[in-house]
Amino acid sequence: MLISSATDFRAAAQRVLPPFLFHYIDGGAGAEDTMRANVEDLQAVKLRQRVLRGSEALDLGVEWFGQRYDLPIALAPVGLTGMYARRGEVQAVRAADRRNIPFIQSTMSVCSLAEVAAQASKPQWFQLYVLKDRGFMRDVMQRASDLGASTLVFTVDTPLPGARYRDAHSGMSGPHAGMRRIFQAMLRPRWAVDVGLFGRPHDLGNISAYLGGATGLQDFMGWIGANFDPGISWQDLQWIRDEWKGKLVIKGILDEGDARDALAFGADGIVVSNHGGRQLDGALSTARALPSIAGAVNGRMTVFVDGGVRTGTDVFRMLALGADGVLIGRAFVYALAAQGQAGVERLLAIMEKDIRTNMVLTGVKSLRDVGPELLAAAAASENLPCAQ
């Protein structure tokens, strides 16, 4: 299949993946209204085109937490990435390393922290959920620290799993799910050989390292339901800030008040996120939530954002709306499933080209100059009322 744009990878991934895996990454909560709004609201943002601005020498680099990166992009934490390509987290971190951007490893990764860290040339970022098992949280933070992880991305918008109806229909969960997954894999021979056969162990590596035994895909949904903690509060989490000595980013912020609470908590950054529309269906899109949150923070912490980002133009739009950096999740997993490490590198190259084009056509030489002044008047007044 010809890949000429970032969005082509989705169709390519659908051809390769068993339906239960494709729909797990592709789907959202409930009627998927928030998931669609993430894409639609972001694409509705209009940029202010300028001409004859002399933008030949461009600086696409950013600095986060004292580290220089070549693009304003990080690969978001995505559970089960290792099921989308052979040892998928390893391939993803290699691609991120080659492009000099962060790869954020999920708690729910197939590959363990140690396996991924062995392939990385710089300190890694690790994502952690709020879980009932505090022993696991302490253990995994210590292992991440011992392996040189510099940044902990702490996800707070998942006190319980969202209502993801696609999973029951696709075979990720529900009656006879195991047999349905086996049948689907048989109909995707390329995936069955590359990942199903040679991509083993199909394990949740970080959880198994703690429990001392294999925790595979069949245990995934049950473990999530048993260990997410709906009763958690900011006061309950102070021990994490006290124990983690690296940078701390709070992921899952959609409200100005929560952003201020994260600042008071001592976070170094936040991720404006609705979990890709996979939690509260009907929540604000991140494109609509971002401007007011960035204004409330007012430069006192680093503001990342995710949700609906599929192209380099989407990255540029998020920067114009007030973000310091952008996390991509589904987009890189589609590319990984389609072409492995090479696909992720190709996606990033396409996005880089998009960003360069946007910089030239809006008349900026550095990403430091990208902000709300690049939004066309219609975007600010009509499409994004929360930006006022």
C-alpha positions in Angstrom: 0.0 0.0 0.0 1.3 3.5 -0.9 2.1 5.6 2.1 2.2 9.3 1.2 0.8 10.9 4.3 0.6 10.3 8.0 -3.1 9.3 7.8 -2.3 6.5 5.3 -0.8 4.4 8.1 -4.2 3.8 9.7 -5.6 2.0 6.6 -2.3 0.0 6.3 -2.5 -1.0 10.0 -6.1 -2.2 9.5 -5.0 -4.6 6.7 -2.3 -6.1 9.0 -3.8 -6.4 12.4 -6.4 -8.8 13.8 -9.6 -6.9 14.4 -9.4 -7.1 18.2 -6.1 -5.2 18.2 -7.1 -2.7 15.5 -10.3 -1.8 17.3 -8.6 -1.7 20.6 -6.3 1.1 19.4 -8.8 2.7 17.1 -11.8 2.9 19.4 -13.0 5.2 22.2 -15.5 5.2 25.0 -19.3 5.1 24.7 -20.6 6.5 21.4 -17.0 7.8 20.7 -18.2 11.4 20.5 -15.2 12.8 22.4 -12.8 10.7 20.3 -14.3 12.2 17.1 -14.4 15.7 18.6 -10.6 15.4 19.3 -10.0 15.1 15.6 -12.7 17.4 14.3 -12.1 20.3 16.7 -8.4 20.2 16.0 -8.9 20.1 12.2 -11.3 23.1 12.6 -8.4 25.3 13.9 -7.5 27.8 11.2 -4.0 29.2 10.9 -3.0 32.7 9.9 -1.1 32.4 6.6 1.7 35.0 6.0 3.9 35.5 3.0 7.3 36.9 2.2 8.6 36.5 5.7 12.1 35.0 4.9 11.7 31.7 6.7 14.4 29.6 5.1 16.5 28.7 8.1 14.1 26.9 10.5 14.5 25.7 14.1 12.2 22.8 14.9 14.0 21.9 18.2 12.5 22.2 21.7 13.9 21.9 25.2 12.0 20.0 27.9 13.4 19.6 31.4 16.9 20.6 30.4 17.1 18.2 27.4 17.2 19.3 23.8 14.9 17.4 21.3 14.8 17.7 17.5 11.0 17.8 17.2 8.2 19.0 19.5 6.8 15.5 19.6 6.9 12.6 22.0 5.6 9.0 21.5 2.8 8.7 24.0 2.4 5.7 26.4 0.2 3.1 24.8 -0.6 -0.2 26.5 0.1 -3.4 24.6 2.3 -1.7 22.0 4.3 -4.9 21.8 1.3 -6.6 20.3 1.2 -4.3 17.3 4.7 -5.3 16.1 7.3 -7.8 17.1 8.7 -6.4 20.5 6.9 -3.2 19.6 8.1 -1.1 22.5 11.7 -1.8 21.5 11.1 -0.9 17.9 9.3 2.3 19.0 12.1 3.4 21.3 14.7 2.8 18.6 12.7 5.0 16.2 12.4 7.7 18.9 16.1 7.5 19.6 16.9 7.9 15.9 14.8 11.0 15.7 15.9 12.4 19.1 12.5 12.5 20.7 11.2 10.9 23.9 9.5 7.5 24.0 7.2 7.2 27.0 6.8 3.6 28.0 3.5 2.4 29.3 3.0 0.5 32.6 1.0 -1.9 30.4 3.8 -2.5 28.0 4.6 -6.0 26.6 8.4 -5.4 26.8 9.8 -4.7 30.3 11.5 -1.6 31.5 14.8 -3.3 31.3 14.3 -4.6 27.8 13.4 -1.1 26.5 16.1 0.7 28.4 18.8 -1.6 26.9 17.9 -0.2 23.5 17.9 3.5 24.4 20.9 5.8 24.3 19.4 8.5 26.6 17.3 8.6 29.8 13.8 7.4 29.2 10.3 8.5 30.2 8.0 6.1 32.0 4.2 6.2 32.5 2.5 5.0 35.7 -1.2 4.6 36.6 -2.8 5.2 39.9 -3.2 1.6 41.2 -4.5 0.0 44.4 -1.3 -2.0 44.7 1.0 0.6 46.1 3.7 -2.0 46.4 3.7 -2.4 42.6 3.8 1.4 42.2 6.9 1.7 44.4 8.6 -1.3 42.9 8.1 -0.1 39.3 9.2 3.5 40.1 12.4 2.1 41.8 13.1 -0.1 38.8 12.6 2.8 36.4 14.9 5.0 38.5 17.6 2.3 38.7 17.5 2.0 34.9 18.0 5.8 34.5 14.5 7.0 33.7 14.4 10.8 33.9 10.7 11.5 33.8 7.6 9.9 35.3 4.4 10.5 33.4 1.7 9.9 36.0 -1.8 9.1 34.5 -4.7 10.3 36.7 -7.7 10.2 34.3 -8.2 6.4 34.7 -9.6 5.7 38.1 -11.6 3.0 36.4 -11.8 1.9 32.7 -14.1 3.7 30.4 -17.0 2.0 28.7 -15.2 0.8 25.5 -18.0 -1.1 23.7 -15.8 -1.9 20.7 -13.7 -4.2 22.8 -16.6 -6.6 23.4 -17.6 -6.6 19.8 -14.0 -7.1 18.5 -13.0 -9.9 20.8 -10.6 -8.0 23.1 -13.1 -8.8 25.9 -16.4 -10.5 26.4 -17.6 -14.1 26.0 -15.3 -16.5 24.1 -12.8 -13.7 23.6 -9.8 -16.1 23.5 -11.2 -18.3 20.8 -12.2 -15.2 18.8 -8.7 -13.8 19.0 -7.2 -17.0 17.8 -9.5 -17.2 14.8 -8.8 -13.6 13.9 -5.1 -14.1 14.1 -5.4 -17.0 11.6 -6.9 -14.6 9.1 -3.9 -12.2 9.5 -1.0 -14.5 8.6 1.6 -11.7 8.4 0.8 -10.6 12.0 0.4 -14.2 13.2 4.0 -15.1 12.1 5.8 -11.8 12.9 4.1 -11.0 16.2 2.0 -14.0 17.2 4.9 -16.5 16.7 8.2 -14.7 16.8 7.1 -11.7 19.0 6.8 -13.8 22.2 6.5 -13.6 25.1 3.1 -12.0 25.0 3.4 -10.8 28.5 2.9 -7.6 30.5 6.6 -7.4 31.3 6.5 -4.8 34.0 3.7 -6.5 35.9 5.3 -10.0 35.5 8.6 -8.6 36.9 6.8 -7.6 40.0 4.6 -10.6 40.4 7.3 -13.1 39.5 5.2 -14.9 36.9 3.7 -14.4 33.5 0.8 -12.0 33.1 -0.4 -12.3 29.6 -3.1 -10.8 27.4 -5.8 -13.0 28.9 -5.2 -11.4 32.3 -5.0 -7.8 31.0 -8.6 -6.6 31.3 -9.1 -8.4 34.6 -6.0 -6.9 36.1 -7.0 -3.4 35.1 -10.4 -3.7 36.6 -9.0 -5.1 39.8 -6.2 -2.6 40.3 -7.4 0.8 39.2 -8.4 3.0 42.2 -11.5 5.2 41.9 -11.1 6.5 45.5 -7.7 8.2 45.0 -7.2 12.0 45.7 -4.3 14.5 45.4 -3.5 14.0 49.1 -3.1 10.2 48.6 -0.5 10.9 46.0 2.0 13.1 47.9 4.2 10.1 48.6 4.8 9.8 44.8 6.1 13.3 44.6 8.2 12.7 47.7 9.7 9.4 46.4 10.2 10.2 42.7 13.4 12.3 42.4 13.1 12.9 38.6 10.7 15.1 36.7 7.0 14.5 37.2 4.3 15.0 34.6 0.6 14.7 35.4 -1.3 13.2 32.4 -5.1 13.6 32.1 -5.8 17.3 32.8 -8.9 18.8 31.1 -9.8 21.6 33.6 -8.1 24.8 34.7 -8.6 23.9 38.4 -7.0 20.5 38.0 -4.0 22.2 36.2 -3.6 24.5 39.2 -3.8 21.5 41.6 -1.1 19.8 39.6 1.1 22.9 39.9 0.5 23.0 43.7 1.2 19.3 43.9 4.7 20.0 42.6 4.4 18.6 39.1 7.0 19.8 36.5 4.5 19.4 33.6 1.0 18.3 32.6 -0.5 16.6 29.7 -3.8 18.0 28.6 -5.6 14.8 27.7 -8.9 13.0 27.7 -7.2 9.6 27.2 -7.8 9.8 23.4 -11.5 9.9 24.1 -11.3 6.5 25.8 -12.6 7.5 29.2 -15.5 10.1 29.6 -17.5 10.3 26.5 -18.8 13.8 26.3 -15.8 15.4 27.8 -14.2 18.4 26.1 -11.8 17.8 23.2 -8.2 18.6 24.0 -8.1 21.3 21.3 -10.9 23.1 23.1 -9.5 22.5 26.6 -5.9 23.5 25.9 -6.0 27.3 25.5 -7.6 28.1 28.8 -5.4 25.6 30.7 -2.2 27.0 29.1 -3.4 30.5 30.1 -4.0 29.3 33.7 -0.6 27.7 33.9 1.0 30.8 32.3 4.5 29.3 31.8 4.9 27.9 35.3 5.1 24.3 34.1 5.6 22.5 30.8 2.3 21.9 29.0 2.0 18.9 26.7 -1.2 17.8 24.9 -2.5 14.7 23.1 -5.7 13.7 21.4 -6.7 13.8 17.7 -3.2 14.4 16.5 -2.6 12.7 13.2 -0.4 15.0 11.1 2.4 17.5 11.5 -0.1 20.2 10.8 -2.1 19.0 13.9 1.1 19.2 15.9 1.6 22.8 14.7 -2.0 23.7 15.6 -1.6 22.4 19.1 1.5 24.5 19.5 -0.4 27.5 18.3 -3.2 26.8 20.9 -0.6 27.0 23.7 1.2 23.6 24.0 4.9 23.3 24.6 4.9 19.8 23.2 2.6 17.2 21.6 2.2 13.5 22.4 1.2 11.2 19.6 -0.4 7.8 20.4 -2.6 6.2 17.8 -0.7 7.8 14.9 2.6 6.1 15.8 1.0 2.8 16.7 -0.7 2.7 13.2 2.7 3.3 11.7 4.4 0.7 13.9 1.8 -1.9 13.0 2.2 -1.2 9.3 6.0 -1.0 9.0 7.6 -1.4 12.4 10.4 0.9 13.4 10.8 2.1 9.8 7.2 3.1 9.8 7.5 5.2 12.9 10.6 6.9 11.5 8.8 7.5 8.3 5.8 9.0 10.1 8.0 11.3 12.0 9.7 12.4 8.8 6.4 13.2 7.3 5.3 15.1 10.3 8.6 17.0 10.3 8.0 18.0 6.7 4.4 19.1 7.6 5.7 21.3 10.4 8.4 22.9 8.2 5.7 23.7 5.6 3.5 25.3 8.3 6.4 27.3 9.7 7.2 28.8 6.2 3.6 29.5 5.3 2.9 31.2 8.7 6.2 33.1 8.6 8.0 31.8 11.7 11.6 30.7 11.9 11.5 29.0 15.3 8.9 27.0 17.2 9.5 29.5 20.1 7.5 31.9 17.9 4.5 29.7 17.5 1.6 30.8 19.6 -2.0 32.1 19.6 -1.0 35.0 17.3 -0.8 32.4 14.5 -4.5 31.5 14.8 -6.7 33.0 12.2 -9.4 35.3 13.7 -12.2 32.8 12.8 -10.5 30.0 14.8 -10.2 32.1 17.9 -13.7 33.6 17.8 -15.9 30.8 16.3 -14.2 27.4 16.4 -12.6 27.5 19.8 -14.7 29.6 22.2 -12.6 28.2 25.1 -9.5 30.0 23.7 -10.9 33.4 24.7 
